[in-house]
Amino acid sequence: MADVLQLNTNSLQVPGEDRSASTSPSGSPSPSRNECSITPLTPSPSPRTEVRPRVARPFSVVVAIDFGTTSSGYAFSFTEDPETIHMMRRWEGGDPGVANQKSPTCLLLTPDLRFHSFGFAARDSYHDLDPEEARHWLYFDKFKMKIHSTSDLTMETELESVSGRRVRAIEVFAHALRFFREHVLKEVKDQSSSVLEGNEVRWVITVPAVWRQPAKQFMREAAYLAGLVTPDSPDQLLIALEPEAASLYCRKLHLHQVIDLSQRPIINGLDVEGSHPFDSSDRYIVADCGGGTVDLTVHQIEQPQGTLKELYKASGGPYGAVGVDLAFEAMLCQIFGADFIESFKAKRPAAWVDLTIAFEARKRTAAPGRANSLNISLPFSFIDFYKRHRGQSVETALRKSNMNFIKWSSQGMLRLSAEAMNQLFQPTINNIIKHVDLLESGAVAASAGDNDKGSAIERREIRTTMQFGDTEIKVTAVDVATGQLVRASIDFLSN
């Protein structure tokens, strides 16, 4: 496959698909039960104006896994009632007083590389380990984007755990997906009156728009290894773009449920014409702001068929909330020294995880209009380790850093002023704004091309059919106007 797909496709179809659409070792910490409460989620009816004939569906249930950088979750619906979506709403465990709609994307493996736990159970179990014992266990978090940032991704690519031990990345992802498979099937079984066979479940895994083809194929291979589907049934698994999935959901919303950036008058959150679904004149941008990436799509609903027209290619960048975490770590390095932070992470990995969790909790309460400071608890082991390592107190280090917007509390906390929090958020926010500005200008240019009859640029509607195989995607492209086949191919390793 020598060429990159050179077509600006307006619609994509996959054959047979509707686009709307281990035992712990002895002595180990006991994971808490990862049970969830499923609540039906039924959006507003789709704005379709024509009745389509019922089509026999080969699958009884569709399960979608949102495999996120910081948090993950899933939802499912039965094909006999596709509009009723059962979505994971709450996991047992987690932080008191916090609605846990998703589970942290954390994985804990035993010293002999066996699966121990995932999510809150993994996080809490790792926290309870003795510091010396924790150095032998393998704890992974926020590992999703590692396969995107790896330029030479292969099946042998490795991930480094918090303790420094390395494991093949494909095994880490397979462990996580296998956990979701077992959890989902249990929930589906509880909701279904009949026994489901493995081939009756259609699986969907969402990935960022910025992911290259090798990363998408890597996720598919991990799903094979986890037992979601087999390589003999590749069409049972759909790899979907996160922003396109979000856009399909937004299509079902009414105008008063979204932020209107147009010039039409708005009164009390409602447009003057009242609340109504999107129509063919409405063009909208969906910004999917996640932990690792921010993905954007620009779509327009085509009437009367109710399908989505892509006005601008899905795009995005590594502008997620992890950027704020990295800025906080850089701030700690500036105060206490990069060598100390690296040493602390290696010698006290569980305590480092505790510190990142403490920052995450406070980060979620930050807001532009907030004037008071935020307190972030430093683990006692951090304070003690710094005293032993540097021969001075944390308070002394903070005073010598000359960071006036960060104070030390006698209760063992860093007090970050509103200015300090703004500085942590600002680089990530600036990247998002810059990308949205570029996208808006591109979308305007694309729509102008539609309406300018004198434009020298010839716009062609190309309909492509993609067949997802084991190691490749076969593409067939047809010029809608002429009905002629158009040459198309994909280079999986191209950037």
VEXSERO-88009 format. One record per residue (C-alpha): residue number from 0; x, y, z. Coordinates in steps of 0.5 Angstrom, whole numbers, always signed. Example, Ala and Ser with C-alpha at 12.3 -4.5 7.8 and 13.67 -1.06 7.14 Angstrom:
- 0/+25/-9/+16
- 1/+27/-2/+14
// end
This chain:
- 0/+0/+0/+0
- 1/+4/+6/-3
- 2/-1/+11/-3
- 3/-4/+15/+2
- 4/-12/+16/+1
- 5/-12/+22/-3
- 6/-20/+23/-2
- 7/-23/+28/+2
- 8/-29/+24/+3
- 9/-36/+27/+5
- 10/-39/+20/+7
- 11/-36/+14/+10
- 12/-40/+7/+10
- 13/-37/+0/+13
- 14/-41/-6/+10
- 15/-46/-8/+15
- 16/-46/-2/+19
- 17/-50/+3/+22
- 18/-46/+9/+23
- 19/-51/+12/+28
- 20/-49/+8/+32
- 21/-16/-27/+75
- 22/-15/-29/+81
- 23/-10/-25/+86
- 24/-4/-28/+89
- 25/-4/-30/+96
- 26/-2/-24/+100
- 27/-4/-19/+95
- 28/-9/-13/+97
- 29/-16/-15/+96
- 30/-19/-11/+90
- 31/-26/-8/+92
- 32/-32/-10/+87
- 33/-32/-6/+81
- 34/-40/-6/+81
- 35/-43/-1/+77
- 36/-50/+2/+76
- 37/-53/+2/+69
- 38/-58/+8/+68
- 39/-62/+8/+61
- 40/-60/+15/+57
- 41/-65/+16/+52
- 42/-63/+23/+48
- 43/-69/+27/+44
- 44/-71/+23/+38
- 45/-67/+23/+32
- 46/-69/+29/+27
- 47/-71/+24/+21
- 48/-77/+25/+17
- 49/-78/+19/+13
- 50/-79/+12/+16
- 51/-74/+7/+14
- 52/-76/+0/+13
- 53/-74/-5/+19
- 54/-67/-9/+17
- 55/-65/-15/+20
- 56/-60/-14/+25
- 57/-54/-19/+26
- 58/-53/-17/+33
- 59/-57/-17/+39
- 60/-53/-12/+43
- 61/-48/-6/+41
- 62/-43/-5/+47
- 63/-39/+2/+46
- 64/-33/+2/+50
- 65/-30/+9/+52
- 66/-23/+8/+53
- 67/-20/+14/+56
- 68/-13/+17/+58
- 69/-15/+19/+65
- 70/-22/+15/+65
- 71/-26/+10/+62
- 72/-33/+7/+61
- 73/-38/+4/+57
- 74/-45/+4/+55
- 75/-50/-1/+51
- 76/-56/-2/+48
- 77/-60/-8/+45
- 78/-62/-7/+37
- 79/-69/-9/+39
- 80/-69/-2/+42
- 81/-63/+2/+40
- 82/-66/+9/+42
- 83/-65/+6/+50
- 84/-58/+7/+52
- 85/-56/+4/+58
- 86/-50/+8/+60
- 87/-45/+6/+66
- 88/-47/+12/+71
- 89/-43/+10/+78
- 90/-38/+5/+80
- 91/-37/+3/+87
- 92/-31/+6/+91
- 93/-27/+12/+89
- 94/-27/+19/+92
- 95/-33/+20/+97
- 96/-38/+25/+95
- 97/-36/+25/+87
- 98/-40/+22/+82
- 99/-36/+17/+79
- 100/-39/+16/+72
- 101/-33/+13/+69
- 102/-27/+9/+72
- 103/-20/+11/+72
- 104/-16/+8/+67
- 105/-11/+5/+72
- 106/-9/-2/+71
- 107/-5/-6/+77
- 108/-1/-13/+75
- 109/+2/-17/+80
- 110/+10/-18/+81
- 111/+9/-24/+76
- 112/+5/-20/+71
- 113/-2/-23/+73
- 114/-8/-18/+72
- 115/-10/-16/+79
- 116/-15/-10/+78
- 117/-17/-4/+74
- 118/-20/+2/+76
- 119/-21/+5/+83
- 120/-20/-2/+85
- 121/-13/-2/+82
- 122/-11/+5/+85
- 123/-14/+4/+92
- 124/-10/-3/+92
- 125/-4/+0/+90
- 126/-4/+5/+95
- 127/-5/+0/+101
- 128/+1/-3/+99
- 129/+8/-3/+103
- 130/+12/+2/+100
- 131/+18/-3/+99
- 132/+13/-8/+96
- 133/+10/-3/+92
- 134/+16/-3/+88
- 135/+15/-10/+85
- 136/+8/-9/+83
- 137/+6/-6/+76
- 138/+2/+0/+76
- 139/+0/+4/+70
- 140/-4/+10/+69
- 141/-5/+15/+63
- 142/-2/+10/+59
- 143/-7/+11/+53
- 144/-3/+16/+49
- 145/+4/+13/+49
- 146/+2/+9/+43
- 147/+0/+15/+39
- 148/+7/+19/+41
- 149/+11/+13/+39
- 150/+13/+14/+32
- 151/+15/+6/+31
- 152/+9/+3/+34
- 153/+10/-5/+34
- 154/+7/-11/+37
- 155/+13/-11/+42
- 156/+13/-4/+44
- 157/+13/-3/+52
- 158/+10/+1/+57
- 159/+14/+3/+63
- 160/+10/+2/+70
- 161/+10/+7/+76
- 162/+15/+3/+79
- 163/+20/+3/+73
- 164/+18/-4/+70
- 165/+17/-5/+63
- 166/+11/-10/+60
- 167/+9/-10/+53
- 168/+4/-5/+51
- 169/-1/-10/+47
- 170/-1/-14/+54
- 171/-3/-8/+58
- 172/-9/-6/+53
- 173/-11/-13/+53
- 174/-12/-13/+60
- 175/-16/-7/+61
- 176/-20/-9/+55
- 177/-21/-16/+58
- 178/-23/-13/+64
- 179/-29/-9/+61
- 180/-31/-15/+57
- 181/-32/-19/+63
- 182/-36/-13/+66
- 183/-40/-11/+60
- 184/-42/-18/+59
- 185/-44/-19/+66
- 186/-49/-13/+66
- 187/-52/-15/+59
- 188/-53/-22/+62
- 189/-57/-18/+68
- 190/-61/-14/+63
- 191/-63/-19/+58
- 192/-68/-25/+59
- 193/-64/-29/+54
- 194/-57/-32/+54
- 195/-53/-29/+49
- 196/-48/-32/+44
- 197/-41/-29/+43
- 198/-42/-27/+36
- 199/-49/-23/+38
- 200/-45/-17/+41
- 201/-42/-12/+37
- 202/-37/-8/+40
- 203/-35/-1/+39
- 204/-28/+2/+41
- 205/-27/+10/+41
- 206/-20/+13/+39
- 207/-18/+20/+38
- 208/-19/+23/+31
- 209/-11/+25/+32
- 210/-9/+17/+32
- 211/-5/+15/+26
- 212/-7/+8/+23
- 213/-2/+4/+27
- 214/-5/+6/+33
- 215/-12/+4/+31
- 216/-10/-2/+29
- 217/-6/-3/+35
- 218/-12/-2/+39
- 219/-16/-8/+34
- 220/-10/-13/+36
- 221/-11/-11/+43
- 222/-18/-13/+43
- 223/-17/-19/+39
- 224/-12/-21/+45
- 225/-17/-19/+50
- 226/-22/-24/+47
- 227/-27/-19/+45
- 228/-28/-21/+38
- 229/-23/-26/+34
- 230/-19/-24/+27
- 231/-24/-29/+23
- 232/-30/-24/+25
- 233/-27/-17/+24
- 234/-33/-14/+23
- 235/-36/-15/+30
- 236/-31/-10/+32
- 237/-32/-2/+30
- 238/-26/+3/+31
- 239/-30/+9/+32
- 240/-27/+16/+32
- 241/-29/+20/+39
- 242/-31/+27/+36
- 243/-36/+23/+31
- 244/-39/+19/+36
- 245/-40/+25/+40
- 246/-43/+29/+34
- 247/-48/+23/+33
- 248/-50/+24/+40
- 249/-51/+32/+39
- 250/-55/+31/+33
- 251/-60/+28/+37
- 252/-60/+35/+42
- 253/-65/+41/+41
- 254/-62/+48/+40
- 255/-63/+50/+47
- 256/-59/+44/+50
- 257/-52/+47/+46
- 258/-48/+53/+46
- 259/-50/+57/+40
- 260/-45/+61/+37
- 261/-49/+64/+31
- 262/-52/+71/+31
- 263/-59/+69/+32
- 264/-63/+72/+38
- 265/-63/+68/+45
- 266/-68/+69/+50
- 267/-67/+65/+57
- 268/-63/+59/+53
- 269/-68/+59/+48
- 270/-67/+61/+41
- 271/-73/+66/+39
- 272/-76/+60/+34
- 273/-77/+56/+40
- 274/-74/+49/+42
- 275/-73/+45/+36
- 276/-68/+40/+33
- 277/-62/+41/+29
- 278/-64/+42/+21
- 279/-61/+43/+15
- 280/-59/+50/+16
- 281/-55/+48/+22
- 282/-48/+47/+22
- 283/-44/+46/+29
- 284/-37/+44/+32
- 285/-37/+39/+37
- 286/-31/+40/+41
- 287/-29/+33/+45
- 288/-25/+35/+51
- 289/-22/+29/+54
- 290/-16/+27/+58
- 291/-11/+26/+53
- 292/-13/+30/+47
- 293/-18/+35/+44
- 294/-22/+33/+38
- 295/-26/+37/+34
- 296/-31/+36/+28
- 297/-35/+40/+24
- 298/-42/+37/+21
- 299/-48/+39/+18
- 300/-55/+35/+18
- 301/-57/+33/+11
- 302/-65/+33/+10
- 303/-69/+29/+9
- 304/-65/+23/+10
- 305/-62/+26/+17
- 306/-55/+24/+15
- 307/-49/+28/+17
- 308/-45/+32/+12
- 309/-38/+33/+14
- 310/-36/+40/+13
- 311/-29/+39/+15
- 312/-24/+33/+17
- 313/-24/+31/+24
- 314/-18/+34/+27
- 315/-15/+35/+34
- 316/-9/+35/+38
- 317/-6/+33/+45
- 318/-9/+39/+49
- 319/-13/+35/+54
- 320/-13/+35/+61
- 321/-6/+31/+62
- 322/-3/+38/+60
- 323/-5/+41/+66
- 324/-2/+35/+70
- 325/+5/+36/+66
- 326/+5/+43/+68
- 327/+4/+42/+75
- 328/+10/+37/+75
- 329/+14/+42/+72
- 330/+12/+47/+77
- 331/+14/+41/+83
- 332/+21/+40/+79
- 333/+22/+48/+79
- 334/+21/+48/+86
- 335/+24/+42/+89
- 336/+29/+40/+83
- 337/+28/+35/+77
- 338/+33/+30/+80
- 339/+29/+30/+87
- 340/+22/+29/+83
- 341/+25/+23/+79
- 342/+28/+20/+85
- 343/+22/+20/+89
- 344/+18/+17/+83
- 345/+22/+11/+83
- 346/+23/+10/+91
- 347/+16/+12/+93
- 348/+12/+10/+87
- 349/+5/+9/+91
- 350/+6/+16/+94
- 351/+7/+19/+88
- 352/+1/+17/+85
- 353/-3/+19/+92
- 354/+0/+26/+90
- 355/-3/+26/+83
- 356/-9/+24/+86
- 357/-9/+30/+91
- 358/-8/+34/+85
- 359/-13/+31/+80
- 360/-19/+32/+86
- 361/-17/+40/+87
- 362/-16/+41/+79
- 363/-23/+39/+78
- 364/-25/+45/+83
- 365/-21/+50/+79
- 366/-25/+55/+75
- 367/-24/+62/+72
- 368/-28/+66/+77
- 369/-25/+63/+83
- 370/-21/+68/+87
- 371/-19/+63/+93
- 372/-13/+59/+94
- 373/-13/+51/+93
- 374/-10/+47/+98
- 375/-6/+41/+95
- 376/-4/+35/+100
- 377/+3/+33/+100
- 378/+4/+26/+102
- 379/+8/+25/+109
- 380/+13/+21/+105
- 381/+14/+27/+100
- 382/+16/+31/+106
- 383/+20/+26/+110
- 384/+24/+24/+103
- 385/+25/+31/+101
- 386/+28/+33/+108
- 387/+33/+26/+108
- 388/+35/+28/+101
- 389/+36/+35/+101
- 390/+37/+36/+108
- 391/+32/+42/+109
- 392/+25/+43/+109
- 393/+20/+43/+104
- 394/+18/+50/+107
- 395/+25/+52/+106
- 396/+25/+50/+99
- 397/+19/+53/+97
- 398/+21/+60/+100
- 399/+28/+60/+96
- 400/+24/+58/+90
- 401/+21/+65/+90
- 402/+14/+63/+87
- 403/+10/+68/+91
- 404/+3/+65/+88
- 405/+5/+59/+92
- 406/+5/+58/+100
- 407/+6/+53/+105
- 408/+1/+51/+110
- 409/+3/+48/+117
- 410/-2/+43/+115
- 411/+2/+40/+110
- 412/-1/+43/+104
- 413/+1/+47/+98
- 414/-3/+53/+97
- 415/-4/+55/+90
- 416/-7/+62/+89
- 417/-12/+63/+83
- 418/-6/+66/+79
- 419/-2/+59/+80
- 420/-8/+55/+78
- 421/-9/+60/+72
- 422/-2/+59/+70
- 423/-2/+51/+70
- 424/-8/+51/+65
- 425/-7/+57/+61
- 426/-2/+53/+56
- 427/-7/+48/+55
- 428/-13/+53/+54
- 429/-9/+57/+49
- 430/-7/+51/+45
- 431/-15/+49/+44
- 432/-17/+56/+43
- 433/-12/+56/+37
- 434/-14/+50/+34
- 435/-21/+52/+34
- 436/-20/+58/+31
- 437/-16/+55/+25
- 438/-22/+50/+25
- 439/-27/+55/+24
- 440/-23/+59/+19
- 441/-22/+52/+15
- 442/-30/+51/+16
- 443/-32/+58/+13
- 444/-27/+57/+7
- 445/-30/+50/+6
- 446/-38/+53/+6
- 447/-36/+59/+2
- 448/-33/+54/-3
- 449/-40/+50/-3
- 450/-44/+57/-5
- 451/-39/+60/-10
- 452/-41/+58/-16
- 453/-35/+62/-20
- 454/-30/+58/-15
- 455/-25/+55/-19
- 456/-24/+49/-14
- 457/-28/+43/-17
- 458/-32/+40/-11
- 459/-33/+32/-12
- 460/-37/+28/-7
- 461/-34/+21/-6
- 462/-37/+16/-3
- 463/-32/+10/+0
- 464/-33/+4/+3
- 465/-28/+1/+8
- 466/-28/-6/+9
- 467/-24/-7/+16
- 468/-19/-14/+16
- 469/-14/-17/+20
- 470/-8/-13/+18
- 471/-11/-8/+13
- 472/-17/-3/+11
- 473/-19/-5/+4
- 474/-22/+2/+1
- 475/-27/+2/-5
- 476/-29/+9/-8
- 477/-34/+12/-12
- 478/-35/+18/-15
- 479/-43/+20/-14
- 480/-44/+24/-20
- 481/-41/+19/-25
- 482/-41/+13/-22
- 483/-34/+11/-24
- 484/-29/+8/-19
- 485/-24/+12/-16
- 486/-17/+10/-14
- 487/-16/+10/-7
- 488/-11/+6/-2
- 489/-8/+7/+5
- 490/-1/+7/+8
- 491/-2/+5/+15
- 492/+5/+7/+17
- 493/+4/+14/+14
- 494/+4/+20/+18
// end
